[in-house]
């Protein structure tokens, strides 16, 4: 008996030393090996393409995702791996809480990891779940988005070079990224003086790779296409609805009432200004501000007439901020009055916050509305904090301005909450579900920003980082809906940055916008078919249309990028929590598993096994950097309601 007990104790002592893979009984799972190109920093700070190997094992388990990188990646891949597992389960109709995923990443040099292998990992997990073979002659780069689309990445030319050197025949890239922009620098000596000229040059990756290496490059839109190229199996995709109509008529009465009230407020304050005893310079300043409000209200009326009710409400919101600023400035003559005004604004925000937080969220539509409301309450609180700072520094004008914005922002939270209550239906959504989803979005957004900075340095400033930090603060305060949607905004802005990096060609940008616009419309249609009215997505879609109109009218790249951003918001918002599994993919016997043939140019070299070469033939490390001058994502998106 003592010997038996000693043996049991010994076994328990050894258990902690067992690896997770061994503990999960590998014989019950499947393992696939899949390769992907990555980029690494050169000694001079440029970029070079390298090949990474992913060994992916899926076993029965409890929903865990384990990842090991060697060498350690500069950017953690964990968030991307988790998302890859979620998407794989979603498209297969598989409950991933019953499986564990183990991913080993190997490269011959330190790589910039992060989200660019998300699509590849998703393909690998799907193949492991189904026991499908992977075509070793195919590689891909691209993020995986929650809806299964393949998102934009950087360093595509370097990665194409790495794919060629590894001997693959087919290289998959995200749709819309075949045109890359490189910076060509020429040195010329004139009379002993060296002139250095830089020029941004477009490169068609599809043509370049075929002409130089005989490498076939294909753009892929989503994971469904990618899986086919890697495995030869076609996954059933969600059917896109036909004749989707974007209609914000649910906001019509709100827009008409809001326009009427704002116009009356404008006329009242204009009369008060003319009857006031302020000095000449102050009068002219305030009058100019109100005259600008008149123009904004004219725009609001035009949007109402065109049936663009959310955009009209946003214009009214912009107008009221200025009207209230002028109104409150005329009412306050002493610091004590300004202090009282700020205190009353604080009370109003607290009242609104309690109203929003006391809602029981029933259904996805209400979730979207309450999330929008929470976001606006937090924005109001932040603006009021700034108002107090101005007050204590003796800057009463700006203190009143920030307080006016805070007050009006809080009122929009009331509007969105009432909208949510109007569309509430179904069972309450668990707070834990929102919390978990918010955590995933924060981590993924943080990963994208770190990836951009690793690739291109600090070219985006602090705007995205600040947005993610704000989302994290909301999360820590238990404002999970606000955290979720704020992190989603950061993710979208990061994607738009990557997708438009250094691009100034109008037709290329319009092509990208139309692609995103179509995806957003499809997402809204799918949500509506499932009985959900994605009011926030519909509102953002319409708002994007207003910026698209401005962009076309003024040939403005900034407005075009803003339109892209709001179309992406619409798409992401409409897709949120629509993770109902599709019909399961029919099982395919292992002996019938095939991989697709790849049609290649005649000059292509014969198939060779994949090798992890670390040398790159193309070095475009400074690609696009000199062309990034004025693009800071998210700073020009306008004031939305």
C-alpha positions, 0 to 999 in steps of 0.5 A: 500500500505504501508503494502505491501511495508513493507512486500516486504522490510521484505522479502528482508531483510530475504533473505540473511538469507536463507540457500543455500539449501532452496534457491534452492527449494529442492522439485525439486531435489533428495537427497541420503545418502551414507557412506564412511570410512575415517581416523582420527589421534589418540592421539599418532599420529597413524591412525584409521578408522572412518565412514563419512556420505555424504548427497548429494542433486542435484537440478536445479541451476547454476553449483555451488557445496556447501560442509559443513563438521562437524567437519571441515576436516583437508583437504578441500574437495571442489576441490574433490567435484567439480571434482566429480560433473564434472565427474558425469555430464560427464559420464551421459551426463548431463550439470552440469551448470544447476544443483547445488550440496549440500554435507553435510559431517558428522563424529563423530570425526575430519577426514583427508578429501581430495580426498579419498572420491572423488569416493564416492561423484561421485557415490552419485551425479550420484545417485541423478541426476538419482534418484537411490537408494544407497545400504547401505551395500556398502562402498568405498574409492578412489579418482576420476580422471578426466577420471572417474578412481578410484585413489589410497588412503592411510589408506586402512586397517584402512578404512576396519576396519571402514567399518566392524564396520559399519556393511557393507557387501562390501568394494570397494578399488582402483584397484591395492591396495589390497596389502598393506604394514605395519611396524611390530616392535618387541622388544626383551631383550637380556642381559638387552639390548632391541633390536627393529627390524622393518620389512615391511610386505605385507598384502592382504587386500582382504584375511585379511578382509574376514578371520578376519571380513567376509568383502568382499573387491573388487577392482574397476577400475573406476566409472562405476564399482563403480556405479553398486555395489552401485546402480545395474545400469550399465552406458555405458562406452566409448568403448576402441579402439582395436589395438592402435599403439603408433607411434612417426613417426611425429617426425622422420624428427625432430629427424634425423635433430636434431641428425645430428646437435647435432653430428656436434656441438659435433665434432666442440666443441671437436676440439675446446677443443683440440686446446684450451690452457686450463690447464691440469685439466680443459682439462681433466674435459671438455674432460670427459664431452664430452666423456660422450656426445658421449655415449649419442649420441650413445644412441640417434642413437639407439633410432632413429633406433628403431623408438623411435624418442621422446626419441632420441630427449630427448637424443640429448637435454641432449647432447647439454646442456653439449656441449654448456656448454663446448663451452661457457666456452671455449669462455669466459675469463672474467666476462664481457664476461660471463655477455654478454653471459647471456644477449644474452641468456635472449634476446633469451628467450624473443624472443622465449616467444613472439613467443609462446605467439602469437600463436592462439591455435586451437584444443586440439593437438595444446593446448598440444604442446603450453602448453609444449612450455610455460612450457619450456619457464618458465623453461628456465627463471627460469634456467637463474635466477639461472645463474645470481645468480651464476654470481653475486657470482663469480661462472662463471662455474655454471653460464655458465652451467645454461645459457646453459640449459636455452638456449637449453630449449628455443629451445625445446619450438620452436620445440613444438610450430612448432609441434602445428602449424603443427597439428592445426585444428578446432576453437580456444580454449577459454582462459577462458576454459583453465584458468578454467581447470588449476584452477581445476587441481591446486586445486586438486593437492594441495589437494592431496599433503595436503592429503599425508602430513596429512596421512604420514607427510613430506615424499615427501619433497618439490618437489611436493609443489614446482611444485604446487607453480610453476603452481600457478605462471604460473597461476597468470602470465596468462600462463594458458596452462603451469599452467595446465600441470604443475599442472597435473604433480604434481597430477600424481606424487602424485598419483604414490607416493600413489600407490607405497607407501613402495612397493619394490616387483618387481612383484607387481610394474610390475603389477601396471605399466602394468595396468597404461600402458594399461590405457594410451594406451587406452586413446591415442586410444580414443583421436585418434578415436575422431580425435585428435592426442595427440602428447604430450601423445604419446611422454610421452608414448614412453619416459616411454617405454625407462625407462621401458626398463632400469628398466627391464634391471637393475632391478631398482625400481626408473626407474620403478616408473619413467616409471609409472609416464610418462605413467600416464602423457600420460594418463592424457594428452590424456584425457584432454578436451575429455569431450564430453558427452556420450549418456545419460543414459536411464531413469529408473522408480523409482519403478524399481530401485534396488541394486545388491545382494552381494555374501558373505562368509557364516560366514558373520554377518547378515545385520546391519544398517550403524553406525558411530563408531569411534573406530578402531580394526586395528591401522596401523598408521605408515604403510609404513613410515619406508620403505620410504627412497629414494623415492622422486617422480619426482626427477629421471624422467630424462630430457625430451625434 
